[in-house]
Amino acid sequence: MQALVNFSENDKMLACIVVRTIIKLNENAQRDISVLRASVIIPTFNRPVELKNCIQSILEQTVRPFELIIIDDGNLQDLPLKKECKDAGIQYRYLKKNKPGLTASRNAGVKLAQGDIIFFLDDDVVLFPDYIQEMLNTYDEKRIIGGVGGLIANQKPSKFIHPVRRLLDVALLISSFSEGKVLPSGFCINFGETGLPIKRVKEVDFLSGGVSSYRKEIFEEFSFDTEKYLGYGLGEDMDFSYQVSKKYKLMLNPKVRLFHLKSSKMRLDKKEEGRQFIINRYLFFTRHVKKSWWSWLFFFYAIFGYVLIRIISFIILPKTKKIGRIKGYFSAFGDILKGNIRIQN
């Protein structure tokens, strides 16, 4: 108030009113965000120990969610930490599904959710204590931001990739120097893959499924594709979030972090993993990226370059898991050439 000494009493009073009004507006803006209720959806499949660790990290949050929704595709004998969640004021919902499928589980969880922001987690993750708080603080009161994502803290850094190899990936339209972007080839640049991690809140083209959240109203227009992505989810998160990004902003906040412990239970073998990678890149490209005949040149240029590099890598340093993935690539090419993979527009 020292700056007001040369003003009249009326001017001082008016200035104080303006200052108080600005402070009040700022407080209201913060309140609009802080009262957002978080619904956390966790699809799970026969990982009771991992699920319990995940829920324990939710209980230890600086801002706890409004509700926790467990979608069970397996056979949980006991609901982990149910009493502890209720004692902490977290509504605990449980749904047992008869037909397994990650995308269907996410859609089922959304139908049950009553919160303002929907969080999706894998059952084998452990959250940093401020995970939910940082995620909610990223949303804007004007509802321009439709979704917010974070990063996996224990993801292996890609700094070990030789600079020549990195440049080759860029030249082949497999990678770029900007994470969270979709290239003309249909390849998506995952977070942590470039050696140039995002260090501030940034708008992106897609979000990773197990480290993401969305406004509830988004699901009045969009849903996860259960026809194209059956069973084990691989690429369904990019397909969904990229659609959302065409209408709403998606933001990546590097302060939102968790550990992904990658349980060995209920995972694809290397051959099927390689097969699904090629097929899902093909479907994503044809549905979201393809514009004309020249788009196909970008796609096949990148996809064959991707496979060729991995064949050369196997020849130089043979590993059993590499040959499994390579077999999966060629299996996928066979299905595509035979017309077994239906293009969806």
Helices and strands as residue ranges (DSSP letters): G 2-4, H 9-34, E 38-44, H 48-59, E 67-72, H 82-87, E 91-96, H 102-112, E 117-121, E 125-127, H 131-138, E 145-152, G 158-160, H 163-171, E 202-204, E 211-215, G 216-220, H 236-245, E 249-260, H 270-284, I 285-289, H 293-316, H 320-337
